[in-house]
Amino acid sequence: VLIGYLTNFLPLDKLLFPTYLLVTGSALCLAFLFPKVTMESRRVHSQSSNNEEMDDKSSKVSNPLSLLFHNKAYMSMLFVTILACSTCEACLAYTGNHLVTTMGGSESLIGLNTAFCVVPEFFFFPAINGLLKKFGFKKMYLLASVGATLRFAIYFLAGNPYLFLLGSLFHCFGSGCLTAINLAHTHKVVDSRVFGTAVTL
């Protein structure tokens, strides 16, 4: 929101690079404060059967992509996610331009639109785990679909920029909800040894 107001007084190209430089430099400094963690698995001294089980889990996977591509539950989720996110991201890339150029809003509405998308997630995300346990994956995916449909329906029908912002409130039920559910679903159906690769895809 603050950047939206600042762009009314300062050119955006003069703000963008210093902001990225400051954020990247801060992240670099914080990285040195991270504790040192080795990649080796720590084994607990217990019965031999437990040790064998832990050895199996810590063994390396020779071809993680092949393991993921043969996982039907994961591939179905990935296919749906690609279809949903590719269209959403392609549309959202032009929301700022649409608000200012087409709908005649001020530049500050670009930052306000981002806030309308992100702030509700702070309240909704902590509740997703409980909702998943209560309703299950299918109903939560349905909620994400309904949220995305309402959001883009409002975008399509909005006649003024403030009604357009109202549609952004449904981001937490659409894209935001979908992201959290996908992570939970991936954690459930994917081998823990290739979880990082699965999330990257």
RAZI-V926675 format. One record per residue. RES is the residue in one small letter. SS is DSSP state (helix for helix, strand for strand, loop for the rest). NEAR is the number of other C-alpha atoms within 8 Angstrom. D_FIRST is the distance of its C-alpha to the first C-alpha in Angstrom with 2 decimals. Layout:
RES | SS | NEAR | D_FIRST
RES | SS | NEAR | D_FIRST
//
This chain:
v | loop | 11 | 0.00
l | helix | 7 | 3.82
i | helix | 8 | 5.49
g | helix | 13 | 5.14
y | helix | 10 | 6.62
l | helix | 8 | 8.84
t | loop | 11 | 10.23
n | loop | 9 | 11.70
f | loop | 6 | 13.84
l | loop | 8 | 14.46
p | loop | 8 | 15.64
l | helix | 7 | 13.68
d | helix | 6 | 16.97
k | helix | 8 | 17.21
l | helix | 9 | 13.96
l | helix | 8 | 14.51
f | helix | 8 | 17.87
p | helix | 8 | 17.45
t | helix | 8 | 14.44
y | helix | 8 | 16.63
l | helix | 8 | 19.58
l | helix | 8 | 18.17
v | helix | 8 | 17.08
t | helix | 8 | 20.40
g | helix | 8 | 22.43
s | helix | 8 | 21.13
a | helix | 8 | 21.98
l | helix | 8 | 25.35
c | helix | 8 | 26.17
l | helix | 8 | 25.36
a | helix | 7 | 27.56
f | loop | 6 | 30.56
l | loop | 6 | 30.16
f | loop | 6 | 30.69
p | loop | 4 | 34.17
k | loop | 4 | 36.80
v | loop | 4 | 37.57
t | loop | 4 | 40.57
m | loop | 4 | 40.69
e | loop | 4 | 44.11
s | loop | 5 | 44.46
r | loop | 4 | 45.81
r | loop | 6 | 48.85
v | loop | 5 | 49.93
h | loop | 5 | 53.68
s | loop | 6 | 54.95
q | loop | 6 | 57.36
s | helix | 6 | 58.07
s | helix | 6 | 56.70
n | helix | 8 | 53.29
n | helix | 12 | 53.39
e | helix | 8 | 54.22
e | helix | 8 | 51.34
m | helix | 9 | 48.87
d | helix | 8 | 50.46
d | helix | 7 | 49.91
k | helix | 8 | 46.19
s | helix | 8 | 45.73
s | loop | 6 | 47.70
k | loop | 5 | 45.95
v | loop | 7 | 45.42
s | loop | 4 | 47.02
n | loop | 6 | 45.04
p | helix | 9 | 41.79
l | helix | 7 | 40.77
s | helix | 7 | 44.10
l | helix | 8 | 43.69
l | helix | 12 | 40.31
f | helix | 9 | 41.53
h | loop | 7 | 44.44
n | loop | 9 | 42.25
k | helix | 7 | 42.08
a | helix | 7 | 39.62
y | helix | 13 | 37.12
m | helix | 11 | 37.72
s | helix | 8 | 37.27
m | helix | 9 | 33.86
l | helix | 9 | 32.92
f | helix | 8 | 34.15
v | helix | 8 | 32.15
t | helix | 8 | 28.98
i | helix | 8 | 29.49
l | helix | 8 | 30.05
a | helix | 8 | 27.03
c | helix | 9 | 24.49
s | helix | 8 | 25.79
t | helix | 8 | 25.33
c | helix | 8 | 21.90
e | helix | 8 | 20.52
a | helix | 8 | 22.28
c | helix | 8 | 20.66
l | helix | 7 | 17.07
a | loop | 7 | 17.38
y | loop | 8 | 17.52
t | helix | 9 | 14.95
g | helix | 9 | 12.59
n | helix | 8 | 15.82
h | helix | 9 | 17.09
l | helix | 14 | 14.30
v | helix | 13 | 14.63
t | helix | 8 | 18.30
t | helix | 7 | 20.07
m | loop | 10 | 18.40
g | loop | 8 | 17.61
g | loop | 9 | 13.98
s | loop | 8 | 11.74
e | loop | 11 | 9.70
s | helix | 13 | 6.45
l | helix | 13 | 7.60
i | helix | 14 | 7.51
g | helix | 12 | 4.03
l | helix | 11 | 4.98
n | helix | 10 | 8.19
t | helix | 9 | 7.65
a | helix | 9 | 6.78
f | helix | 12 | 9.82
c | helix | 13 | 11.77
v | helix | 10 | 11.47
v | helix | 8 | 11.51
p | helix | 10 | 14.86
e | helix | 10 | 16.39
f | helix | 8 | 16.56
f | helix | 8 | 18.91
f | helix | 9 | 20.69
f | helix | 10 | 21.55
p | helix | 7 | 23.81
a | helix | 8 | 25.81
i | helix | 11 | 26.49
n | helix | 8 | 29.44
g | helix | 7 | 31.13
l | helix | 10 | 30.58
l | helix | 11 | 32.08
k | helix | 7 | 35.10
k | helix | 6 | 35.59
f | helix | 9 | 35.07
g | helix | 9 | 35.57
f | helix | 9 | 34.06
k | helix | 7 | 35.22
k | helix | 8 | 33.68
m | helix | 12 | 30.36
y | helix | 10 | 30.34
l | helix | 8 | 31.16
l | helix | 10 | 28.17
a | helix | 13 | 25.91
s | helix | 9 | 27.70
v | helix | 10 | 27.36
g | helix | 13 | 23.63
a | helix | 13 | 23.15
t | helix | 9 | 25.60
l | helix | 10 | 23.90
r | helix | 14 | 20.49
f | helix | 9 | 21.96
a | helix | 8 | 24.34
i | helix | 12 | 21.61
y | helix | 9 | 19.96
f | helix | 6 | 23.46
l | helix | 6 | 24.39
a | loop | 9 | 21.22
g | loop | 7 | 22.14
n | loop | 7 | 18.90
p | helix | 11 | 15.19
y | helix | 6 | 14.61
l | helix | 10 | 17.42
f | helix | 12 | 16.01
l | helix | 11 | 12.89
l | helix | 10 | 15.63
g | helix | 13 | 17.17
s | helix | 11 | 14.27
l | helix | 11 | 15.13
f | helix | 13 | 18.38
h | helix | 14 | 17.01
c | helix | 14 | 18.15
f | loop | 13 | 21.59
g | loop | 16 | 21.86
s | helix | 11 | 20.67
g | helix | 10 | 19.57
c | helix | 12 | 22.90
l | helix | 11 | 24.84
t | helix | 8 | 23.72
a | helix | 10 | 24.82
i | helix | 13 | 28.03
n | helix | 9 | 28.90
l | helix | 9 | 28.76
a | helix | 8 | 30.98
h | helix | 10 | 33.29
t | helix | 12 | 33.62
h | helix | 10 | 34.48
k | helix | 6 | 37.14
v | helix | 8 | 38.89
v | loop | 12 | 38.66
d | loop | 7 | 40.94
s | helix | 7 | 39.20
r | helix | 9 | 40.54
v | helix | 11 | 38.45
f | helix | 11 | 35.34
g | helix | 7 | 33.25
t | helix | 9 | 34.49
a | helix | 10 | 33.84
v | helix | 8 | 30.17
t | helix | 5 | 29.81
l | loop | 5 | 31.34
//
